[in-house]
């Protein structure tokens, strides 16, 4: 039984490492593409600004995952290593929260720009959303930073004389703040994505009814976009659930299986979504294919 668990653990770590490598490649490729375009033209569209911030935050997040991976597989060490583990655990939660906020910003932008709605407020947002993008991105980063600044970091990175009880109190405080910081973008992303998926589905259905031939390129584009949004929504939900489970105490979860499975599910979103972005974006897809 122990050998089976060890083999399963090793397989899970290999899958996790491959996900991280794939995610680093995809996000670094997107970042290089848009940064190169910005250097050449000295400007970025509103959507490109969100995507650039998103992939940059994911590169940082995956880098933290690599550091956590190296620390996790290393043999147990002195209390200094424990302090490092706690610090990187805090950075992991912070970087994941930033990624969730930027992903929600992207979903809001797509929803406002693509969804057909006659409400005056919605039409006003569609006219002003491009100018609001820098403020939305900066606001998301500031909100996340201010929430995590409230955490008593002295308890997280204190010296060896800190009592275990102080760490437990700080740990649950971190979890409460993370829940507050991540639940809001989760609801925003969920509602905007569902609205966008429904709008795309209705538009696709109308195009299919009005199509003069059996296959229509425009209809095919909307079908692919809807599939991409559904895939993104599923990956986001898996990520949110996995990170939420991963933050629970070991006494609540299975300490042997849960961390491996939840880590795979959590990393699948920033890695898989980057590939989805490349596949649905003609310029990214063409550039990637030419490399």
Secondary structure in CASP SS format (residue, H / E / C, confidence):
PFRMAT SS
TARGET T0000
AUTHOR 0000-0000-0000
METHOD secondary structure of the structure
MODEL  1
X C 1.00
X H 1.00
X H 1.00
X H 1.00
X H 1.00
X H 1.00
X H 1.00
X H 1.00
X H 1.00
X H 1.00
X H 1.00
X H 1.00
X H 1.00
X H 1.00
X H 1.00
X H 1.00
X H 1.00
X H 1.00
X H 1.00
X H 1.00
X H 1.00
X H 1.00
X H 1.00
X H 1.00
X H 1.00
X H 1.00
X H 1.00
X H 1.00
X H 1.00
X H 1.00
X H 1.00
X H 1.00
X H 1.00
X H 1.00
X H 1.00
X H 1.00
X H 1.00
X H 1.00
X H 1.00
X H 1.00
X H 1.00
X C 1.00
X C 1.00
X C 1.00
X C 1.00
X H 1.00
X H 1.00
X H 1.00
X H 1.00
X H 1.00
X H 1.00
X H 1.00
X H 1.00
X H 1.00
X H 1.00
X H 1.00
X H 1.00
X H 1.00
X H 1.00
X H 1.00
X H 1.00
X H 1.00
X H 1.00
X H 1.00
X H 1.00
X H 1.00
X H 1.00
X H 1.00
X H 1.00
X H 1.00
X H 1.00
X H 1.00
X H 1.00
X C 1.00
X C 1.00
X C 1.00
X C 1.00
X C 1.00
X H 1.00
X H 1.00
X H 1.00
X H 1.00
X H 1.00
X H 1.00
X H 1.00
X H 1.00
X H 1.00
X H 1.00
X H 1.00
X H 1.00
X H 1.00
X H 1.00
X H 1.00
X H 1.00
X H 1.00
X H 1.00
X H 1.00
X H 1.00
X H 1.00
X H 1.00
X H 1.00
X H 1.00
X H 1.00
X H 1.00
X H 1.00
X H 1.00
X H 1.00
X H 1.00
X H 1.00
X H 1.00
X H 1.00
X H 1.00
X H 1.00
X H 1.00
X C 1.00
X C 1.00
X C 1.00
X C 1.00
X C 1.00
X H 1.00
X H 1.00
X H 1.00
X H 1.00
X H 1.00
X H 1.00
X H 1.00
X H 1.00
X H 1.00
X H 1.00
X H 1.00
X H 1.00
X H 1.00
X H 1.00
X H 1.00
X H 1.00
X H 1.00
X H 1.00
X H 1.00
X H 1.00
X H 1.00
X H 1.00
X H 1.00
X H 1.00
X H 1.00
X H 1.00
X H 1.00
X H 1.00
X H 1.00
X H 1.00
X C 1.00
X C 1.00
X C 1.00
X H 1.00
X H 1.00
X H 1.00
X H 1.00
X C 1.00
X C 1.00
X C 1.00
X C 1.00
X C 1.00
X C 1.00
X C 1.00
X H 1.00
X H 1.00
X H 1.00
X H 1.00
X H 1.00
X H 1.00
X H 1.00
X H 1.00
X H 1.00
X H 1.00
X H 1.00
X H 1.00
X H 1.00
X H 1.00
X H 1.00
X H 1.00
X H 1.00
X H 1.00
X H 1.00
X H 1.00
X H 1.00
X H 1.00
X H 1.00
X H 1.00
X H 1.00
X H 1.00
X H 1.00
X H 1.00
X H 1.00
X H 1.00
X H 1.00
X H 1.00
X H 1.00
X H 1.00
X H 1.00
X H 1.00
X H 1.00
X H 1.00
X H 1.00
X H 1.00
X H 1.00
X H 1.00
X H 1.00
X H 1.00
X H 1.00
X H 1.00
X H 1.00
X C 1.00
X C 1.00
X C 1.00
X C 1.00
X C 1.00
X C 1.00
X H 1.00
X H 1.00
X H 1.00
X H 1.00
X H 1.00
X H 1.00
X H 1.00
X H 1.00
X H 1.00
X H 1.00
X H 1.00
X H 1.00
X H 1.00
X H 1.00
X H 1.00
X H 1.00
X H 1.00
X H 1.00
X H 1.00
X H 1.00
X H 1.00
X H 1.00
X H 1.00
X H 1.00
X H 1.00
X H 1.00
X H 1.00
X H 1.00
X H 1.00
X H 1.00
X C 1.00
X C 1.00
X C 1.00
X C 1.00
X C 1.00
X C 1.00
X C 1.00
X C 1.00
X C 1.00
X C 1.00
X C 1.00
X H 1.00
X H 1.00
X H 1.00
X H 1.00
X H 1.00
X H 1.00
X H 1.00
X H 1.00
X H 1.00
X H 1.00
X H 1.00
X H 1.00
X H 1.00
X H 1.00
X H 1.00
X H 1.00
X H 1.00
X H 1.00
X H 1.00
X H 1.00
X H 1.00
X H 1.00
X H 1.00
X C 1.00
X H 1.00
X H 1.00
X H 1.00
X H 1.00
X H 1.00
X H 1.00
X H 1.00
X H 1.00
X H 1.00
X C 1.00
END
